[in-house]
Amino acid sequence: MVVDASTGRRTFVSAAYDTKSPDYPRVARIAADGIHLMSTWLPGYPFPYPCITVFNGNDGMEYPMMVNDASVGDRDPTGLTVHEVAHTYFPFMMGINEQEYAWMDEGWANFFDGLLTDSLTGRPTGGGRGYSFAAGTDSDVPLMVRSSLLRGRAYGIASYSRPQNAYLTLLDLLGYETFHRCMVAYMDRWKGKHPIPYDFFNTWNDVSGQNLDWFWKPWFFEWGHPDLGIQSVARPEGGDRDVIAIEKKGHLPVPIHLEVTYDDGSTETIHFNASVWKSGETVSSIECQKGKTVKSVHLGDRNIPDTDRKNNTWNKA
Ligand SMILES: [Zn+2]
């Protein structure tokens, strides 16, 4: 697989497996296609090593230039393969201290494999990995709590699903171009070194040209959960358009994504990134199309965590 179009540099990708493993004949191809997406899209940084072998062992575990993955039998091996191969960037190219800050590598591996698996399979299978169900429980602790102090479910949420959702929110917040610029700079500055959380926050603040502390603080330092709800849909006195009020009921800032259907059958998708909550607002008012009457509203998206979806649908009485 060509991993750097500017130089033509290639990575040799292979799989070594028990021929009785039904999923494994596809695995080298999946790893190579995943590496292509890693090199060109997310993280969008040329794969750093000249070869990688996916070994059909008994685990799901990353090593430098090698992966030890058990067969998943008749299930699709894409997510597992891409996840372990993506670890090449974190914690190997970037010397992440996984013992203390597992979200600095497992969170990214989850983020990459979720989006890349969706792209490779053409089916939305990656997703936010159940964070909506775990968020806000007493196992959902602030990410800055050191991983070595966490066990079981709390370790899993803090290492994998909550940071994955934080990074999804960050991608939506910055847009791909700025997100990618921050990622490349973070990697260029810290590859072969040992970044700690503040190196991550500071690099992204610096390169994005934005002070993102309002975002880092709730997502990484504080307790909280994501929950938006539709507070009301109404036309103000004398107004010529309906207004949808979205309430931020949870502490974590997430994007507003709305599918609006009007009386005349037309539809509209409305999206605001998490910066609508930047200044501490708890209600965001969204104006709909002039002259049209809203018939129904659906709030949310599969890549936006939300602990309570009962308040995400509104229908005109
Ligand atoms: Zn992992």
Boltz pocket constraint, residues with backbone or C-beta under 6 A from the ligand:
constraints:
  - pocket:
      binder: B
      contacts: [[A, 60], [A, 83], [A, 84], [A, 87], [A, 105], [A, 106], [A, 109]]
      max_distance: 6.0
